[in-house]
């Protein structure tokens, strides 16, 4: 092993030891339990908090944090500022820095509640105002092409016996196309995050009323609506699913499954999404989340009130939803500039 490789392996080992030390710290353990039980944080959120706290110890306390113990009573504003400066010097985006400082503030707030600290030293700590970036949305015509892409993908496949290389033949292709079309329709119809879509169970749907219940961030439940195209696509998917012996529309388990009947993962949906972008002639950097952005913007463009859109998106704050009013206004300005003779 080269000298550089040896040094890299040693550094990785030290990082692993520090991460384990932070994870086993009594205050951190209680904080993680608090996140799980009281704030109902997801595993992804908990992992992010742990990583942020570990990085803080590494960059601000260094070896003292690794060998001298984690004395959270010595947290002070200057340490938080040093952490922010180091992160900025490493070229981190402002949004990433703000998230890491938010983790520090939350942890310190918990330590105050636990009587470890007399006050939150990071209460006024800020990482600078992040520039407002408007989300890119798809036009209604582009959404239509994307939603039609699974069926188009199936039609372009070689006929059975013509070298498609797929042992399950056209039956598998029909199942995949129907399932993926249903996923895309549900994402756009309900304004869902991809994690929310793959987390749906069959029992959450009421096709008669065209509604379903979603568990979003913080495990908060909200009611979403299914449009008629989404209901049609779901029924077609249920037919294909039943043909493969994976249960029909009344199946109580996962709604979207693979050929083994296991819940589909977000990663699988993302991979399929890439191929449908190509079929629909859309930019390759588009993500499933763009359907959520497009859902909100198209509703506002059509006259939906902001509060209703907030509820459908599951946003805790109306200010989060207001970004889409800026998107709608920008679209109006673009249309005006193109069409008005005196623009």
C-alpha positions as CSV (number, residue, x, y, z in Angstrom):
1,X,0.0,0.0,0.0
2,X,1.3,3.5,-0.9
3,X,2.1,6.1,1.6
4,X,-0.9,8.2,0.5
5,X,-3.2,5.2,0.7
6,X,-1.9,4.4,4.1
7,X,-2.5,7.9,5.3
8,X,-6.0,8.0,3.9
9,X,-6.9,4.7,5.5
10,X,-5.6,6.0,8.9
11,X,-7.6,9.2,8.6
12,X,-10.7,7.2,7.7
13,X,-10.1,5.0,10.7
14,X,-9.8,8.1,13.0
15,X,-13.0,9.5,11.6
16,X,-14.8,6.3,12.3
17,X,-13.6,6.2,15.9
18,X,-14.7,9.8,16.4
19,X,-18.1,9.2,14.9
20,X,-18.5,6.2,17.2
21,X,-17.4,8.2,20.2
22,X,-20.0,10.9,19.4
23,X,-22.7,8.3,18.9
24,X,-22.0,6.7,22.3
25,X,-21.9,10.0,24.2
26,X,-24.7,10.0,26.8
27,X,-25.9,13.5,25.8
28,X,-26.0,12.6,22.1
29,X,-27.8,9.3,22.9
30,X,-30.5,11.2,24.8
31,X,-30.8,13.7,22.0
32,X,-31.2,11.0,19.4
33,X,-33.9,9.3,21.6
34,X,-35.6,12.7,21.8
35,X,-35.5,13.1,18.0
36,X,-37.0,9.6,17.5
37,X,-39.7,9.7,20.2
38,X,-40.8,13.3,20.4
39,X,-40.0,14.7,17.0
40,X,-40.5,11.5,15.1
41,X,-37.4,12.2,13.0
42,X,-36.6,9.8,10.2
43,X,-33.5,7.7,10.1
44,X,-32.1,10.0,7.4
45,X,-32.6,13.1,9.6
46,X,-31.0,11.4,12.7
47,X,-28.0,10.4,10.6
48,X,-27.6,14.0,9.4
49,X,-27.7,15.3,13.0
50,X,-25.0,12.7,14.0
51,X,-22.8,13.6,11.1
52,X,-23.1,17.4,11.8
53,X,-22.2,16.9,15.5
54,X,-19.3,14.7,14.6
55,X,-18.0,17.2,12.1
56,X,-18.3,20.0,14.6
57,X,-16.2,18.1,17.2
58,X,-13.7,17.2,14.5
59,X,-13.2,20.7,13.1
60,X,-13.5,22.8,16.3
61,X,-12.3,20.6,19.1
62,X,-10.0,18.3,17.1
63,X,-8.0,15.8,19.0
64,X,-9.3,17.2,22.3
65,X,-12.7,15.9,21.4
66,X,-11.4,12.5,20.5
67,X,-9.2,11.9,23.5
68,X,-10.3,14.4,26.1
69,X,-13.9,13.6,26.2
70,X,-17.0,15.5,24.9
71,X,-17.7,18.2,27.5
72,X,-20.7,19.9,26.0
73,X,-20.8,22.3,28.9
74,X,-18.0,24.2,27.2
75,X,-20.1,25.0,24.1
76,X,-19.9,28.7,23.4
77,X,-20.8,31.1,20.5
78,X,-17.2,31.4,19.4
79,X,-17.0,27.7,18.7
80,X,-20.0,27.9,16.5
81,X,-18.6,30.8,14.6
82,X,-15.3,29.0,14.1
83,X,-17.3,26.0,12.7
84,X,-19.1,28.3,10.2
85,X,-15.8,29.9,9.1
86,X,-14.1,26.5,8.5
87,X,-17.1,25.3,6.5
88,X,-17.1,28.5,4.4
89,X,-13.4,28.1,3.8
90,X,-14.1,24.6,2.4
91,X,-16.5,26.0,-0.1
92,X,-19.7,24.5,1.3
93,X,-23.0,26.0,0.0
94,X,-24.7,28.4,2.3
95,X,-27.7,26.1,2.5
96,X,-25.5,23.3,3.7
97,X,-23.8,25.6,6.3
98,X,-27.2,26.8,7.5
99,X,-28.4,23.2,8.0
100,X,-25.3,22.3,10.0
101,X,-25.7,25.3,12.2
102,X,-29.4,24.5,12.7
103,X,-28.3,21.1,13.9
104,X,-26.0,22.8,16.5
105,X,-28.8,25.1,17.6
106,X,-31.2,22.2,18.1
107,X,-28.7,20.1,20.0
108,X,-27.8,23.1,22.3
109,X,-31.5,23.8,22.8
110,X,-31.9,20.2,24.0
111,X,-28.9,20.5,26.3
112,X,-30.6,23.6,27.9
113,X,-33.7,21.5,28.5
114,X,-31.5,18.8,30.0
115,X,-29.9,21.4,32.3
116,X,-26.5,20.7,30.8
117,X,-26.3,24.3,29.5
118,X,-27.7,27.4,31.2
119,X,-28.6,29.0,27.8
120,X,-28.3,28.2,24.1
121,X,-25.0,29.8,23.0
122,X,-26.0,29.3,19.3
123,X,-29.4,31.0,19.5
124,X,-28.2,33.9,17.4
125,X,-25.8,32.0,15.2
126,X,-26.5,32.5,11.5
127,X,-24.7,31.3,8.4
128,X,-25.7,34.1,6.1
129,X,-28.8,34.4,4.1
130,X,-29.0,31.9,1.3
131,X,-29.9,33.2,-2.1
132,X,-33.5,32.5,-3.2
133,X,-33.5,30.0,-6.0
134,X,-36.7,29.4,-7.8
135,X,-37.5,25.8,-8.5
136,X,-37.6,24.8,-12.2
137,X,-41.0,23.4,-13.2
138,X,-42.2,21.5,-16.2
139,X,-44.8,22.9,-18.5
140,X,-48.1,21.1,-18.7
141,X,-47.1,19.8,-22.1
142,X,-43.8,18.5,-20.7
143,X,-45.6,16.8,-17.8
144,X,-47.9,15.1,-20.4
145,X,-45.0,13.7,-22.3
146,X,-43.4,12.4,-19.1
147,X,-46.5,10.7,-17.9
148,X,-46.9,9.0,-21.3
149,X,-43.3,7.9,-21.3
150,X,-43.7,4.5,-19.6
151,X,-46.3,3.4,-22.3
152,X,-44.1,4.8,-25.0
153,X,-41.1,2.9,-23.6
154,X,-43.1,-0.3,-23.7
155,X,-44.1,0.2,-27.3
156,X,-40.5,0.8,-28.3
157,X,-39.3,-2.5,-26.8
158,X,-38.6,-5.4,-29.2
159,X,-41.5,-7.9,-29.5
160,X,-41.1,-11.2,-27.5
161,X,-38.6,-13.4,-29.2
162,X,-36.9,-10.5,-31.1
163,X,-33.9,-10.2,-28.8
164,X,-35.4,-8.2,-25.9
165,X,-33.2,-10.2,-23.5
166,X,-35.9,-10.3,-21.0
167,X,-36.9,-13.8,-19.8
168,X,-40.2,-12.6,-18.5
169,X,-41.1,-11.2,-21.9
170,X,-43.9,-8.8,-22.6
171,X,-45.7,-9.6,-19.4
172,X,-42.9,-8.1,-17.4
173,X,-42.7,-5.1,-19.6
174,X,-46.4,-4.5,-19.3
175,X,-46.2,-4.7,-15.5
176,X,-43.3,-2.3,-15.3
177,X,-44.9,0.2,-17.7
178,X,-48.2,0.1,-15.9
179,X,-46.6,0.4,-12.5
180,X,-44.3,3.3,-13.4
181,X,-47.1,5.1,-15.2
182,X,-49.2,4.8,-12.0
183,X,-46.2,6.1,-9.9
184,X,-45.7,9.2,-12.1
185,X,-49.5,9.9,-12.1
186,X,-49.7,9.6,-8.3
187,X,-46.6,11.8,-7.8
188,X,-48.1,14.6,-10.0
189,X,-51.7,14.1,-8.9
190,X,-50.9,14.4,-5.2
191,X,-47.8,16.5,-5.3
192,X,-45.9,13.8,-3.5
193,X,-42.2,13.4,-2.5
194,X,-40.7,10.3,-4.0
195,X,-40.3,8.8,-0.5
196,X,-44.0,9.4,0.2
197,X,-45.0,7.6,-3.0
198,X,-42.9,4.5,-2.4
199,X,-44.0,4.4,1.2
200,X,-47.7,4.2,0.3
201,X,-49.7,1.0,1.3
202,X,-52.7,-0.3,-0.7
203,X,-55.0,0.4,2.3
204,X,-54.2,4.2,2.1
205,X,-56.1,4.5,-1.2
206,X,-59.8,5.2,-1.7
207,X,-60.4,5.0,-5.4
208,X,-64.1,5.7,-5.0
209,X,-63.6,9.1,-3.4
210,X,-60.3,9.7,-5.3
211,X,-58.4,10.4,-2.1
212,X,-55.5,8.9,-0.1
213,X,-53.6,9.5,3.1
214,X,-49.9,10.3,3.0
215,X,-47.5,10.3,5.8
216,X,-44.9,13.0,5.1
217,X,-42.1,14.7,6.9
218,X,-42.2,14.4,10.7
219,X,-44.7,11.6,10.1
220,X,-47.5,14.1,9.7
221,X,-50.5,12.8,7.8
222,X,-52.3,14.7,5.1
223,X,-55.1,14.0,2.7
224,X,-54.2,14.0,-1.0
225,X,-56.4,13.8,-4.1
226,X,-56.3,11.4,-7.1
227,X,-57.3,12.8,-10.4
228,X,-59.1,10.6,-12.9
229,X,-56.0,9.8,-15.0
230,X,-54.2,8.7,-11.8
231,X,-57.2,6.4,-10.9
232,X,-57.2,4.9,-14.4
233,X,-53.4,4.3,-14.2
234,X,-53.7,2.7,-10.8
235,X,-56.5,0.3,-12.0
236,X,-54.3,-0.7,-15.0
237,X,-51.4,-1.3,-12.6
238,X,-53.6,-3.4,-10.3
239,X,-54.6,-5.6,-13.3
240,X,-51.0,-6.2,-14.3
241,X,-50.1,-6.9,-10.7
242,X,-52.8,-9.5,-10.3
243,X,-51.7,-11.2,-13.5
244,X,-48.3,-11.8,-11.9
245,X,-49.8,-13.1,-8.7
246,X,-48.7,-10.1,-6.7
247,X,-52.2,-9.2,-5.3
248,X,-54.8,-6.8,-6.6
249,X,-56.2,-3.5,-5.6
250,X,-57.3,-4.7,-2.1
251,X,-53.8,-5.8,-1.1
252,X,-53.0,-4.4,2.3
253,X,-49.2,-4.3,1.8
254,X,-46.9,-2.0,-0.2
255,X,-48.7,-0.2,-3.1
256,X,-45.8,-0.2,-5.5
257,X,-43.8,-3.4,-5.7
258,X,-41.1,-5.1,-7.7
259,X,-41.5,-8.5,-9.4
260,X,-40.8,-10.2,-6.1
261,X,-43.7,-8.4,-4.4
262,X,-41.3,-6.3,-2.3
263,X,-41.8,-2.6,-1.8
264,X,-40.2,-0.5,-4.5
265,X,-37.3,1.7,-3.4
266,X,-36.9,5.4,-4.1
267,X,-33.6,4.5,-5.9
268,X,-35.4,2.1,-8.3
269,X,-37.9,4.9,-9.1
270,X,-35.1,7.3,-9.8
271,X,-33.3,4.9,-12.1
272,X,-36.5,4.4,-14.1
273,X,-37.2,8.1,-14.1
274,X,-33.9,8.7,-16.0
275,X,-34.9,6.5,-18.9
276,X,-38.4,8.1,-19.1
277,X,-36.8,11.5,-19.3
278,X,-34.9,10.3,-22.4
279,X,-38.1,8.9,-23.9
280,X,-40.0,12.2,-23.2
281,X,-37.1,14.3,-24.6
282,X,-36.6,16.1,-21.3
283,X,-33.4,17.4,-19.7
284,X,-31.5,14.6,-18.0
285,X,-30.9,16.6,-14.8
286,X,-34.7,16.7,-14.1
287,X,-35.7,14.8,-11.0
288,X,-39.0,13.3,-9.7
289,X,-39.2,16.2,-7.3
290,X,-39.8,18.5,-10.3
291,X,-43.3,16.9,-10.5
292,X,-44.0,18.1,-7.0
293,X,-42.8,21.6,-8.0
294,X,-44.9,21.5,-11.2
295,X,-48.0,20.3,-9.2
296,X,-47.9,23.3,-7.0
297,X,-47.1,25.8,-9.7
298,X,-49.8,24.5,-12.1
299,X,-52.4,24.7,-9.3
300,X,-51.5,28.3,-8.5
301,X,-51.4,29.2,-12.2
302,X,-55.0,27.9,-12.5
303,X,-56.2,30.0,-9.5
304,X,-55.9,27.7,-6.5
305,X,-55.5,29.6,-3.2
306,X,-52.1,29.4,-1.5
307,X,-53.4,28.0,1.8
308,X,-55.0,25.0,0.0
309,X,-51.8,24.3,-1.9
310,X,-49.9,24.5,1.4
311,X,-52.2,21.8,2.9
312,X,-51.8,19.6,-0.2
313,X,-48.0,19.9,-0.1
314,X,-47.9,19.3,3.7
315,X,-45.8,22.4,4.3
316,X,-45.7,23.5,8.0
317,X,-45.2,27.1,7.1
318,X,-47.0,29.2,4.4
319,X,-43.7,30.9,3.7
320,X,-42.4,27.6,2.3
321,X,-45.3,27.4,-0.2
322,X,-44.9,31.1,-1.2
323,X,-41.9,30.2,-3.3
324,X,-44.3,28.9,-5.9
325,X,-46.1,32.3,-6.2
326,X,-42.7,33.7,-7.3
327,X,-42.4,30.9,-9.9
328,X,-45.9,31.7,-11.2
329,X,-45.1,35.4,-11.4
330,X,-41.9,34.7,-13.3
331,X,-43.8,32.5,-15.8
332,X,-46.3,35.3,-16.3
333,X,-43.4,37.8,-16.9
334,X,-41.8,35.4,-19.5
335,X,-45.1,35.0,-21.3
336,X,-45.7,38.7,-21.3
337,X,-42.2,39.4,-22.6
338,X,-42.7,36.9,-25.5
339,X,-46.2,38.0,-26.5
340,X,-46.7,41.7,-25.7
341,X,-45.7,44.1,-28.5
342,X,-44.5,46.7,-26.0
343,X,-42.8,44.4,-23.5
